[in-house]
Amino acid sequence: MSVLIHLNDARARADIAPLYGPLLGTWRRALSAYTVEELTLIADFLTRVEEGFDKELGPHAD
């Protein structure tokens, strides 16, 4: 059985944007405290952690 879902972009923006707008501002302020090099290091660390979890526990469902 398959399910096909179509996103109503206008409705999604109207419903979701008010909820996530302030959060995006918070994320941007947090990220601005780091250099590109530091963010690259953090991303590499998180990727390695995820790979370790996948190796030990099995891959997550995408």
Secondary structure, 3 states (H helix, E strand, C coil): CCCCCCCCHHHHHHHHHHHHHHHHHHHHHHHCCCCHHHHHHHHHHHHHHHHHHHHHHCCCCC
